[in-house]
């Protein structure tokens, strides 16, 4: 099932049952919210793997399958495009209004990505993504033309972080790379000695780095040293830490939600809930917490 909830009351605004079409659907990446639609991809079986729902009613506006379906990453917006990764790890752009294919960038490798491919990053007319062939690509959003491709020689395992001047990506062997956005040249690297996994969070003076199931830390943007790290939080189950109100929020498989100070990593507060924490988000002053078991919490957090 796919649900839309009222944030204030928790009431279900609409729902959609996938069982008649696919039997089972698993969602990993964040959906794209346009003015009219909720666009999401799933690791479902054929025949349907991607849907655009009307935000107001939940009616299916369009759906896609196969290589045209964005099933393995967040779906991100680039102008009027919905952009993401397909089952092979290629970058695919669809018209967000109709679902029609616009362009497709195939990577040069043969290996398929793990269960979830690393999500692309969009800034203006440029899109950056890391591919299973060990390279980082920058693509023109309008045409799909590859502006540059740089082989970094590692198995990328984080989503890219991109702010216009710098691009950051982490690898399964613990390597962290900083590339120049203009041409992809590797500017600096930092070996963290542990496998990296999840979504990097790029701030003004630092980078928040998730390190698998038992490590999270912050490094300076020059990648010269580690600013802080935590290894004592338990089994981390959130692969996309949330930066909110000068805090880094993460969660554990035992149901703990933790807020860490961005500056030094110290625990600001901890809340224990039922379930294994998986997803974190917010709307105005409401913190939204999702669990693997399916329970969702909405917590109002005063300023």
N, C-alpha and C positions, 0 to 999 in steps of 0.2 A: 504494500500500500504506500501511497504518497500523500502526505497531508499538508494542508496550509492551516496554520493556527492564528488565532487572534492573540497578539502579544499581551494585551492587557488582561484578558480573561482566561486564556487557554482554551477557549471554545474552538472547535473545528469549523473552519470556514468552508472548506471543501476537501474531498479526498478522491483518490483515483486508485482503482484496483487493477493491478497488472496481471493477476492470475489468468484471466481468460486469454490473454495474448501471449505471455511468456512463461507462466508458471512460477517464475522466481526472478526477482530483480535485486541486485546489490548495488548500492550507491557509495562512492568514495569521494569524488570531487565535489567542489562547490558548484551550485547552479549559477547561471547568468540571469540576472533580473533586468529586463528591458522595461520600457514604459508600459508595454502590454503583456509580456510573456514571462514565464519561468521556463528556462531552457536547461535541460539536464540530460546527462548520459548515464548509462547503466551497464554493468557487466552481466546483462541478462542473456539468455539464450535467444536465438533467432525466433520469430522474424523481426521483432522491433527492439532497438537498443537505445533510442534517443527520442525524447519528446519535448515539444513546446506546448505548455499549458497556458491558457488565458489566466492572467493573475486574478481577475475578479471572480471567475466561475469554475476554473479547473477544467474547462473543456479543452480537448486536444486540438490544437491549431494545426500542427503538422508533426510527423514522425519520420525517422530515418533508420537505416540498418547498415550492417557491414562496414566497408571502408569509409563510408560517408558519415558514420556515427561517431560522435566524440565521446568515447567510452572510458578513457583511461586517465583523465586528468580533470582539473577544474575546467569549466567552460568560461572563457573570458570574452569581454567585448572589445572590439576594435572598430569604432565607427558603427556602421550598420551590419557588421559581421559578428558571428558567433564562432570563436576559434578555440580549438582544443586538440587533443591527441586521439588517434584511433587505436585499434587493437594492435597494430604493428608499431606504434610509437611515432608515426608520421604526424606532421602538423597539417590540420585540415581547417579550412574556413568555409562556413556556410552563410547564406543570407539569413540574418536573424528573423526576418519577417516571414520568409517562405520556406526556409530549410533547404533551398536549392544550393548545390555545390558552387563555390566561386573559384577556389584554387586549392591545390594539394602539394605539399612539400614532402617528398620522400627522403628519408635519411639513407646513407650509403651502406649501412650495416645489414647483416642478416639476422642478428639476434633480436628476438622480441623482448620488450621490456618486462620487468616484474609485474606483479598484479596491478599496480598503479603506476602510470608513467608520470614523470615530473612535469608539473604544470608550466605553461609558457607565461611570460611576462610581457605586458604591453605598455608602451609609452609613446603616445602620439601616433605617428605613422609607422612605428617600428615594433616588431615582435621578436623576442629572443627565446630560444628554447635549447635544452640539452638533449642529445639524442643517444640511442643505444650504440651508435658507431663510435662513441668516445669523443664526439665533437660538440661544440656550441655553435649555433646558427643565429644570424640576425636576418630577418625577412622583412621586406616591404609589405605593409598591411594591405595596401591597395591592390598590388599586382601579384603578390606571392613570390616575387623574385628574391632569390637569396642574395643579400648584400655582401655577406662574408660568411665563411665557415672556418673555424679554427679547431684543430685537433688538440685536446688537452691531455690525451693519453690516459684517461681513467674512466671508470664506470660511474657516471654522475648519478647521485642518489638523492639530491635535493632539488626542489624547484629553484629556478633562477630568481635572483633579486636584481632589479634594474632601476636606476634612477636617472638615466640620461647620460651620465658621464662614466659610471662604473657598472660593471656586471659582476655578480658573485654567484658561484656555484660550488656545492660540496660533493665529495665523492665517497664511494663505499669504503675506500681504503683510509679515509680520514683526512685526505687532502682538501684544502679550501683554496679556491682560485679567485683572483680579481683580474678581470679583463677590461681593457679600454673599449668603451662602447663604439668609438669612431671606427675602429678597424679590427677589433678582437684581439689585439696583442695582449699577451699575459703580462701584467704589470707586477704582480706579487703573488706569492703562495704562502700558505701556512699549514704545517703538518700537525694535526691535532691528535693523532695516534689512536683514533677510534672511528668506527664507521658512522657516517653522518646520514640522517634520514629525515625527510619532512620538508617543511617550508621555512626558508630563511626570512627574517624580518629585518629590513634595512632601516636604520634610524639615522639621525643627523650625524652622530659621531661614533656609531658602533653598529655591529651586526649581531643579531640574536641567532644562535645556531643550535638546532636540536640534534642531539647525538644518540639517536636510537632509544633504547628502553631505560637507560639509567644515567643519562648525562644531558645537561643543558648548560649553555654558557654564552658569554658575550666576548667578542673580539673587537679590536679597533679596526676602523675602515681601511687602514693601510695594510692590514694583516701582518702586523709586526709582533703582536703578543696577545695573550688571553687576558681580558679584563677581569672576568670572574667566571667561576664554574661551580655547578652543584652536582654531586654524585650521591647525595644522601636523601633523596626525595622518594625513594621507593621505585616501583616498576611504572615508569611513565607510559601512558597509553595514548597521549595526544601527540600527533605528529605535526600539527599545525599550531604552535603556540600563538597566543593572542596578545598583542601589545595594546594596552588600554589604560589610560590615565596614569602614565609613568610607571606602569607595572607590566611584567610579563606573566601571563596566566597560562598555566598548564594543568594537567590532571594525571591521576594514577589509576591503575587497574583496581585499586582497593576503594575507589570512590572519593578520593581527596582532590579538591580543587585548591590550587595554591596560587597566590599572587606574590611574585618576586620583584623586588625593587630593581628597576632598570639600571640604576647606577652601580649597585654592588652585589646584586643577586640575593640579598637577605630576604627572608620570608616576611611579608607584610601582613598577610592573613592566610588562614587555612579554613576551609569548610568541608566537612565530611558528609557525603551523600550516599545513597544506595545506587549501586551499579558501577560499571567500569567506564570512566569518563573518556569520551572520544572526541566530541566536537564542542568548540567554544565560539561564541559570537556575541554581539550586543546590538541593541537598538536604543539610542538615547541613553537613559540611565538604567536600562534593564540588561542584565547579564543573562545570556542564554547558554544552557549547558545540556548537551546531548550525551546519552550513554549507549554503549553497545547493545544493551538489553532492550532499548527502545524507549525508555523513560526520558522525558524532557523536563528540565527545570527552567523557570524564569525567575530571576532574583533581582529585585530593585536595589541598586547600590547607590546611596546618597553620595553627593560630591564631598 
